[in-house]
Amino acid sequence: MTQNLLGGPPPTHLPDVPEASRLLADGADPYEVAAKFPAFPTVWAELAERAFAKGSVIECYAYARTGYHRGLDALRRSGWKGHGPIPWSHEPNRGFLRALAALGRAAAAIGEDEEAQRCRTFLRDSSEEAAEALS
């Protein structure tokens, strides 16, 4: 781990949910995983991305917003104070970051331009690497 010489908040690392991650990796139906692990942001991101891919923008928006809020809850429980790095390199953070990106895409698609911009800014401020990977 490197020392933060700028004095900003340390990176936040969400805890893993091994059983939920394993179920998704093994191809389990995300609806079933969401029902069993509703606080797991990754499953909501997965549902949002699938909905967007099939053109169901409102469904994507709803799933992404759920993943975003469940992710915020998890971040706060992990010590996040509303700002600071949320590294893409830490695998459990990716669900929240994917949900945030999906929310921004869906917001843009329905004309919620201010929300779309807030999501893009929040994503870039949280993880430059995630913003690049998810653009």
WOMOBEL-V94045 format. One record per helix or strand. SS is the DSSP state (h for helix, s for strand). FROM is the first residue (numbers start at 1). TO is the last residue. If there is no record, write none. Layout:
SS,FROM,TO
SS,FROM,TO
This chain:
h,18,25
h,30,36
h,41,53
h,57,77
h,91,109
h,113,126
h,128,133
